[in-house]
Amino acid sequence: MRTLTTLTGNSQKLDGGAMFGNAPKALWNRWMEADEHNRIRLGCRALLVQEPNRHILIETGIGAFFSPEMKTRFGVQEAQHVLLDSLAEHGLSHEDIDLVILTHLHFDHAGGLLSAWQPDSPPELLFPNAQFITGKRQWARAMNPHPRDRASYLADILEPLALSGRVILVDDDGKLPLLGPDWRFHFSDGHTPGQMLPEIAMPDGPVVFTGDLIPGAPWVHLPITMGYDRFPEGLIEEKEALLNDLLSRNGRIVLTHDPDIALGRVTKDAKGKFTLSETAAQVVGLAA
């Protein structure tokens, strides 16, 4: 039997204007209230997929590898590595994880691969028994980033990953026999080239981890994009295609950055706009 459990990672506060792109504050402030510095609360949620004889982790969040100065710059709220605490709550450590799936390699999604900051030693790569899965085109982007997103790819993360010899790169056909027939990948280029969104077959409809294509519930609304997105118009088209597909298959999505909603089922409201129903703040051992 396969089960799904959402795991809390380190949280952030980031500028609301950057997170909502060209949407005016008068609109997005209804969904996420800004603090005195115009920052909104953001989570860094991971998904634990437990199958017979293996533990699979989707995403690791931003983690706690930044120095105190950098934590302040990027609004990281906790000093400790929260994801490791969340794993421990379920009787696991990073050493128990067999596969880590990374939608993309920006530091707020892959930083949790590293140990927490220590003043006298560099961070170390965690998950010693895991293979790391990401998209081939995303890996190429990370190795040779564009000036627009160069700051999002950090050598502290990428170098130990490359040296580990445990990276598996997925082609755009989305096929990876290692995972089995109940898994598939959707690819998205609007946020960053080759972002890879895993879909897991479940009895009550497929579940997709939507990464930064749909980082939180407000972004389900088609016109809403982030200032960080590479191609906002293309992202909207990708989002519409995925949501229509999931709507037709009774699908659900897991939201990595939403501070309050972990999972919801794709539906449409009376006006024909995409929205989420059956939302949950946390999922533990979901088998349906």
Secondary structure, DSSP 8 states (H G I E B T S, - for coil): --EEEEE----EEEEHHHHTTTS-HHHHTTTS---TTSEEEE---EEEEEETTEEEEE---STT-S-HHHHHHTT---SS-HHHHHHHHTT--GGG--EEE-S---HHHHGGGB---BTTB---B--TT-EEEEEHHHHHHHHS--TTTGGGS-HHHHHHHHHHT-EEEE-TT---TTT-TTEEEEEE-SSSTTEEEEEE--TTS-EEE-TTTS-SGGGGSTT---TT-S-HHHHHHHHHHHHHHHHHTT-EEE-SS-SS--EEEEEE-TTS-EEEEEEES--SSB--
